[in-house]
């Protein structure tokens, strides 16, 4: 790997290591482009904070830390300030404006929940076609804003129902993303801890639709940054299916197209 756009830090409450430690690990493993995409500090009603994302008052220090590291390591690696951000229409524009004002280069969509109530997690097994269809609808609505650089772990939705239903909706997803020129991620974190994704049946649909693919470490520790063995395993999966991932991708300006 020469680029990774999916990196978390200690600020999200479920990852380890500092920004500097990730940068040093990336440099040591030959990565030339490093994007940080910690969980966006979303605005919500009242004083609610998600437990798996940084708080709003932490965002400025996050951005300032990365700006300083970008300057310090300019001769070794390109560093970008990003965020992994669900698409919650009620709060999306407000949160995006907040981060852009402080400093933001790009966002990726990791749709862990269906909506801002965060009451249903995509990791939960389901055989319900309506749930799968709604998930795809939400992802496509978010991608349609033009603000997202790519879709992180789109096979995170843990559908265990009929294969034909899975194919119908995921092909619809991949085909639409291809038309929007929005890549999908092959997420490498699942190789570390036996998650249900990445899914080979999803990657076969990606190949069928012709959607662009990018590898994402989804690093939650410095050990997961650019791990050579994991990257090789991922490349074998993709090679067997006939997919050539993009080594680097252009970053979309994180604003809503109006």
JOLIN-V875384 format. One record per residue. N is the residue number from 1. SS is DSSP state (H for helix, E for strand, L for the rest). PSI is psi in whole degrees, 0 to 359 (none if undefined). OMEGA is omega in whole degrees, 0 to 359 (* if undefined). Layout:
<<N;SS;PSI;OMEGA> <N;SS;PSI;OMEGA>>
This chain:
<<1;L;136;174> <2;L;354;179> <3;E;142;172> <4;E;128;183> <5;L;11;187> <6;L;90;184> <7;E;130;178> <8;L;168;178> <9;L;178;179> <10;H;340;187> <11;H;339;184> <12;H;0;174> <13;L;1;176> <14;L;17;176> <15;L;169;182> <16;L;166;167> <17;L;156;184> <18;L;168;178> <19;H;318;181> <20;H;318;181> <21;H;322;176> <22;H;319;179> <23;H;313;181> <24;H;321;177> <25;H;321;180> <26;H;316;179> <27;H;317;181> <28;H;332;183> <29;L;12;171> <30;L;13;177> <31;L;133;183> <32;L;336;180> <33;E;123;182> <34;E;118;176> <35;E;131;174> <36;E;132;181> <37;E;62;178> <38;E;163;188> <39;E;126;186> <40;L;140;180> <41;L;77;188> <42;L;147;168> <43;L;139;175> <44;L;170;176> <45;L;146;176> <46;L;218;183> <47;L;22;182> <48;L;134;172> <49;L;135;172> <50;L;146;181> <51;L;352;185> <52;L;20;179> <53;L;160;176> <54;L;156;177> <55;L;157;184> <56;H;323;181> <57;H;351;176> <58;H;346;190> <59;H;320;182> <60;H;318;179> <61;H;323;175> <62;H;309;181> <63;H;317;181> <64;H;321;178> <65;H;317;181> <66;H;325;176> <67;H;318;180> <68;H;317;178> <69;H;324;178> <70;H;319;179> <71;H;318;183> <72;H;322;185> <73;L;22;187> <74;L;331;182> <75;L;359;183> <76;L;329;187> <77;L;148;175> <78;E;125;183> <79;E;135;181> <80;E;146;180> <81;E;115;180> <82;E;185;177> <83;E;144;169> <84;E;123;194> <85;L;120;172> <86;L;162;174> <87;L;103;174> <88;L;99;188> <89;H;325;184> <90;H;328;186> <91;H;359;190> <92;H;308;184> <93;H;319;181> <94;H;315;180> <95;H;319;180> <96;H;317;178> <97;H;319;179> <98;H;312;182> <99;H;321;180> <100;H;324;181> <101;H;327;181> <102;H;321;181> <103;L;118;182> <104;L;128;181> <105;L;329;184> <106;E;165;171> <107;E;151;171> <108;E;152;181> <109;E;117;170> <110;L;93;188> <111;L;83;182> <112;L;331;181> <113;E;162;181> <114;L;323;182> <115;L;181;189> <116;L;349;176> <117;L;341;179> <118;L;43;183> <119;L;345;179> <120;L;122;184> <121;E;138;182> <122;L;343;179> <123;L;342;182> <124;L;130;181> <125;L;141;177> <126;E;149;172> <127;L;10;186> <128;L;117;179> <129;H;325;182> <130;H;325;178> <131;H;313;179> <132;H;315;181> <133;H;318;180> <134;H;321;178> <135;H;312;179> <136;H;319;179> <137;H;316;181> <138;H;316;179> <139;H;316;181> <140;H;325;176> <141;H;317;178> <142;H;315;179> <143;H;327;181> <144;L;346;176> <145;L;340;182> <146;L;3;185> <147;L;339;187> <148;E;136;177> <149;E;318;174> <150;E;172;180> <151;E;116;179> <152;L;142;178> <153;L;65;179> <154;H;340;176> <155;H;18;173> <156;H;329;178> <157;L;121;191> <158;L;67;180> <159;E;129;182> <160;L;19;182> <161;L;206;185> <162;L;134;182> <163;H;326;180> <164;H;323;178> <165;H;316;176> <166;H;312;182> <167;H;317;183> <168;H;312;186> <169;H;325;179> <170;H;330;173> <171;H;320;176> <172;H;318;178> <173;H;307;185> <174;H;321;180> <175;H;317;179> <176;H;321;179> <177;H;325;176> <178;H;316;180> <179;H;328;178> <180;H;352;185> <181;L;43;177> <182;L;115;181> <183;E;162;171> <184;E;153;183> <185;E;138;161> <186;E;109;189> <187;E;125;186> <188;L;349;183> <189;H;327;181> <190;H;334;178> <191;H;335;183> <192;H;322;189> <193;H;23;171> <194;L;38;178> <195;L;170;180> <196;L;356;176> <197;L;154;5> <198;L;151;182> <199;L;129;179> <200;H;326;180> <201;H;330;175> <202;H;317;180> <203;H;328;175> <204;H;324;177> <205;H;321;177> <206;H;315;178> <207;H;316;181> <208;H;320;182> <209;H;340;181> <210;L;23;181> <211;L;143;178> <212;L;148;183> <213;E;141;174> <214;E;142;175> <215;E;139;177> <216;E;125;181> <217;L;327;188> <218;L;45;188> <219;E;126;174> <220;L;3;173> <221;L;160;182> <222;H;335;178> <223;H;335;181> <224;H;0;181> <225;L;109;175> <226;L;31;181> <227;L;120;188> <228;H;316;182> <229;H;318;180> <230;H;318;179> <231;H;321;179> <232;H;320;178> <233;H;318;178> <234;H;318;180> <235;H;327;176> <236;H;316;176> <237;H;309;183> <238;H;320;179> <239;H;320;179> <240;H;328;181> <241;H;338;180> <242;L;26;180> <243;L;134;173> <244;L;111;182> <245;L;157;174> <246;E;131;181> <247;L;321;176> <248;L;154;181> <249;L;150;175> <250;L;141;179> <251;L;130;177> <252;L;141;175> <253;L;126;187> <254;L;66;177> <255;L;156;180> <256;L;127;176> <257;L;126;184> <258;L;none;*>>
